[in-house]
């Protein structure tokens, strides 16, 4: 594996390389230039959390002083999993021989060694810096860890007087890129996620299968956005659905995962006032985690608690008793529908493809990501990594659902 | 194949025990435990040993057989065969094999056929000692080395108790090196043994303890000691290993001095192994078995498990075997995992060295450590193990090898 990775790095890379995220691979090195979400504040309790990130086995924990640590899963002594270790004031203690590590990977104690032993000072355990922002936990696994790039202040995570919501972590068992590409593929909404055209909803009208809205794919400072439009109620306005992919692996949409999808289009007159941001973090080449944060700035009070009941989208079909297909039933639930299509595509480096004109968003995104990977190969900063000067700026990723003035890009 | 052309052996070679591997060839020089005698009833018992699929049975005359699992004819599993007076018969076409792998009958062949005489099925010798069944998978099947007469298996001055076998799903070596890692007990098993003054004494003297590993005729001794209850005394815990995989654990303290517990580890394949345990309780010693087994079987309490704790092996604290399982099964394989061995790993370092030397010896055609010479075939072998308070001069003698 190592040998292959080395050859890839020297050879000319293609977009197929995004599938491989382990250390030393082109996409693995590229990912290691960004802060990646590895957990949520509300799920990191008082027990260690074992997790794989970019092919590395790690454990995330918060010591009793409240400091967060992301360190190697296997104890450097003889390899036992620290996921079963004890959390203490100063760090985490291996269950096997009680070696104690702090959040920076320093070994503080080795109780089995003689009283005057200095050996603990020589053991440095793998560790990565972690930071919290808006209920999410970010890690930086790249070079120069003492001096990492600024953690981008993504707007949905920043206090703005609105209401916030963080979903529980979701886990998927296919390649991360299948999920991300889907974010700039707006036409699939009209097919895969279609609903009964007579139900009077925004979805069945805007994403009508027989009247698919035209979309533009646009390059932005952070990545790519796709804008779908239909003529508005007045000559100067239009109905718009705009969503973005920001590098390395962020999707943002302007609807709270189809809250308005189910409403009549008149409900969208004022816009949705929602930023729905999704952070994808690869565990390895065939698994990823999805972290979702919502920000609502509309007038409705208790917006998220009220939605709790309506969010699960029920499956609308019965499973026939002779239907043994793995993912059945799936229709009716947008999340299931996405898993069936993305989870069966195969990895980009292994599947055969015929891209069409409606894949222009996908094509543009692949180009941007390939350029970013090439930039890292050459030692440059890839798109989406902030310089120190821009550290305090709020990073705004475009998304919109509703009516607005015609022709906005 | 000349040894000079072969690469130097390293720790990773300990993980591979199939036929033809250096560790596999080493294991094939020793007698290995494969079952409790009482567990082998009148039905065939499929078993994997050193990567080979085998079937263990006792024929109608009471003879023990260990033969290839798959019928020599077209491969059906003899685990589903019929046991008869003369051997085991394949369920598919009725071929009959005796305990030595001779094919005695092929009912579907013509009356004059002598084909059955040309078929020789894989077989290995099996012997019973002290309630355990042992096999020898080595090259000299008709002339194997002596089956070691470990005292706990042959003594008659007390009660012998063979415990149910245990089957684990990780590399045998992770379990094996743990047996000489005497200090882990005071960390990992602290909660499950908190009532014991013996372990607590260690924590009072943490940092003033010593761990020594001394080679013996058949393997090594691991000795942990720390300041004793009186001046000029030391608490001493001594355990012994005989190559390849016999461990003598001893009793829990002064009260059951003389108690013997032997563990026999047999790899099934690279990722699975079996542990056989035989206890011997001398007539006048306290019987620690019941209490030990109670502790072993008691389930760890789920009462304190938080509802958001989804870790695979939780709860595990409070049950010795599960505490061991969590630590050993998550380590990864030796030679592949990253390590930083410390002074408290002294016995582990010696154990690895001895096993690698044994592998090297076998590779060069020699007889490895732990094989009993013919001249001593009938001797009883005592593998010393105890926890006791010794005077400092006794300890000095012990460390000088004059115990």
Contacts between the chains, C-beta under 8 A, distances in Angstrom:
chain1	res1	chain2	res2	distance
A	43	B	308	7.6
A	45	B	306	7.1
A	45	B	308	5.7
A	46	B	306	7.7
A	47	B	306	6.8
A	47	B	308	7.6
A	47	B	309	5.2
A	47	B	311	6.9
A	48	B	311	7.9
A	50	B	311	7.2
A	74	B	330	7.3
A	74	B	331	7.2
A	74	B	332	6.4
A	74	B	337	6.5
A	74	B	338	7.0
A	76	B	338	6.3
A	76	B	339	7.3
A	76	B	340	4.9
A	77	B	339	6.9
A	77	B	340	5.7
A	77	B	341	7.7
A	77	B	342	6.8
A	78	B	331	5.9
A	78	B	337	7.4
A	78	B	339	5.6
A	78	B	341	7.4
A	78	B	345	7.4
A	79	B	330	7.3
A	79	B	331	3.7
A	79	B	332	4.9
A	79	B	337	4.0
A	79	B	338	7.0
A	79	B	339	6.6
A	80	B	326	7.6
A	80	B	327	4.5
A	80	B	328	7.6
A	80	B	330	5.4
A	80	B	331	5.3
A	81	B	326	7.3
A	81	B	330	3.4
A	81	B	331	7.9
A	83	B	311	5.9
A	83	B	330	7.5
A	84	B	311	6.8
A	84	B	313	6.7
A	84	B	314	7.7
A	84	B	316	6.9
A	84	B	326	4.9
A	84	B	327	7.6
A	84	B	330	7.2
A	95	B	187	7.4
A	95	B	188	5.7
A	95	B	323	7.1
A	95	B	326	6.5
A	95	B	327	6.0
A	96	B	184	5.7
A	96	B	187	6.7
A	96	B	188	5.6
A	96	B	327	4.2
A	97	B	181	7.9
A	97	B	183	6.7
A	97	B	184	5.7
A	97	B	187	5.4
A	97	B	188	7.7
A	97	B	344	7.0
A	98	B	187	4.2
A	110	B	342	6.2
A	110	B	344	7.9
A	111	B	187	6.6
A	111	B	206	5.6
A	111	B	207	7.7
A	112	B	183	4.4
A	112	B	184	8.0
A	112	B	187	7.3
A	112	B	211	7.9
A	112	B	342	6.8
A	112	B	344	3.6
A	113	B	207	7.8
A	113	B	342	5.6
A	113	B	343	5.8
A	113	B	344	6.0
A	114	B	207	6.3
A	114	B	209	7.8
A	114	B	210	7.9
A	114	B	343	6.6
A	115	B	207	3.3
A	115	B	208	6.2
A	117	B	342	7.8
A	117	B	343	6.8
A	119	B	342	5.6
A	119	B	343	7.3
A	122	B	340	8.0
A	123	B	340	5.2
